[in-house]
Amino acid sequence: MFVFRTTTDYIVQYSDKRAVTMATMMEARILAFPAAEIEALIRSGLEEEARDQADLRGNIGSSGGARDYLEPEIDSLVAVTMLTRIEPLVAPIKVDESIIQPGGYASVDACVKDILKKLERRWNKLQRESS
């Protein structure tokens, strides 16, 4: 059996050289986890957050360097805000505050890695249950 994604976002399955019915095609929703898109949304959101925090402090960081500017304080509230940005990408997965590490994250990379890991686990579970 071959499974591939078409340009219309339908999954087409071929088995024994016969196409499955259109109804089955429309029900089949096994897609690859959109890790790159999720990571890009989180990173862009945290970059905006870094700018906002720098504006509130009246500078771009203690040393004035770009690194200070790009590393916002990522508490739980900031992290939950990032979830609202990615929720449409992973629907119908339950995206709630339980995904966020209590207390927030020490860095952008830690935030991205943790959220991706947890979302992918939920994504794969949903895909197994629906197949």
N, C-alpha and C positions, 0 to 999 in steps of 0.2 A: 504494500500500500504506500502511496506517495501523498504527502500532505504539503500544500504550499499556500501562501497568501497571494491573493490576486490584487490588482490595483483598486478594486472596489471594496477592499477589506473583508471579503468573504474567504472562508477557508474551503478549498476544493480538495476533495479526496478522490483518488483514483484507485480502484482495487480491481484486479483482474481485467484491466483495460476498459472498465465501464465506469462512467461517471456516476456518482451518487446523485440522488434526487435533489432538486432545488431546496426542498424543505430541510433536508439534512444539511445542505450547504449553509443555509441561513442559521441553523441551530449550532453549527460547529463554530466555536469561538476560541479555539486554542491558539493563542498568540504568544509571541516571545515577550518576556518581561521588558518593559521600556526603560531599562536602567539608565541609558545615556540621556534620555529626555528628562527623567526625574532628577538626575544629578544636575543637569543644566538649570532646571527650574529652581532647585534648592540653592545652588551656588549664586545664581543671579539674584534671588531673593535675599540671601545673606549679604551680598554686595550692597544692595540697596539699604539693608539694615545697618551696615557699617557706615555708609554715608550719612544716614539719619542720626546714628549715634554720634558721629564726629561733629555734625552740625549742632547737636544739642550740647556738646562739650565745648563748642566754639573753636575747635581745632581738628587736625586730622590725625592726632595721636600724640603720645608723649614725646616721641623722638622726631615727629614730623615726617616720618618715612611712610612709604606706601604699605609696608607690612602692617603697621598699626592701623592704617585705614581699612585694610582688607580683612582684619580679624575682629569681627564684632563680638560683644558679649552675647553668648547664646544661652539664655535662660530657657526654662520650659515654655514660657509664653511666646518667645520668639520662635522656638522650634515648632510649636503648634501652629503658628501663623504660616510656617513653611508648608505644613500639611494641607492647608487650604489651597495652596497653589498647585499641588500635585494631585489632589483628589480626583479631578476629572480624568486624569490619565489612567487611573487604576480602578475606576468604577467597574463592577459593584463591590469591590473589596471594602470592608469596614475600615475606614481611616479615622482613627480617634486618638485621643491623648495617650492611650496605653502604649502606643508606638514610641512615644518620646521617653528618653531616659530621665528619670526623676532628677531635678536639679539642673538640667540642661547639659551643655557640652563645652569642652575646653577649647575646641577648634572647629573650623569649618569642615576639615577632613573627617574628624570624629563624628560630627553630625551627619554628614553625607553617608559615611560608611554604615553607621548604625541604622539610620532610617531605611537605606536601600536593603540591608540584610533582612530587616523585619518585614518590609513590604514584599520582598521577593518570596519570603517564606509563606506569607499569606496568599500571594499570587499563585504559587505552585500548588498550595493546598486547594484553592478554589478550582484550578484547572483539573486536578486529579478527581475532585468531587463531581465535576461537570462532564467528565468523559466516561 
